[in-house]
Amino acid sequence: MQVLVVYYSMYGHIKAMAEAVAQGVGQVSGATVNLRRVPETLSEEVLSKMGAVEAQKKLSTVPVCTVDEMAQADAIIFGTPTRFGNMCGQMRQFLDATGGLWAEGKLIGKVGSVFTSSATQHGGQESTILTFIPFLLHQGMVVVGLPYSFQGQMRMDEITGGSPYGISTIAGGQGERMPSENELEGARFQGRHVAEIAMKLAKS
């Protein structure tokens, strides 16, 4: 049973979450996981102005995802930073290239899930996942979130990401905050939860 983790990360926050998601998938017997990134659409000049060139060089070691890889997976977990309460343009452009999969029904019945990050505590984490879900439904996917059995999303002793829609992290206005251990544990939980459901569907 194959799980594909497809993400875009500019500074490394979403990549750290993606790696934790993959760890969670790996805890399920019989599940294999592949990490893939979506193509960069910004020029090096723009990335330079955003202070992201060096980070992108480090992040580029992960292979770029192809549309065909999505059709081969049993579950796909998407990771995207928030841009004004919505997914980033790089992810949007990648998803827009999946019309052929939609036309042939290649993703129908596969499990889909989403995680995200934002600069601030109320920077659109929930709206980003909620506006991502229509893509999953149009493709006929089975949507899986982050159930309250992961009680880390209910903590009151620290500022933390996470909602029933999916795990998230808060990066800070300058990207100075990396995912907390609670957020990483939520990512592992979500990866494991998705893999367990996909395994049940595969067996049926």
Secondary structure, DSSP 8 states (H G I E B T S, - for coil): -EEEEEE--SSSHHHHHHHHHHHHHHTSTT-EEEEEE----S-HHHHHHTT-HHHHHHHTTS-B--HHHHHH-SEEEEEEEEETTEE-HHHHHHHHTTHHHHHHTTTTT-EEEEEEEESSTTSSHHHHHHHHHHHHHHTT-EE----TTSGGGG--SS----BTTB-EEE--TTS-----HHHHHHHHHHHHHHHHHHHHHHH-
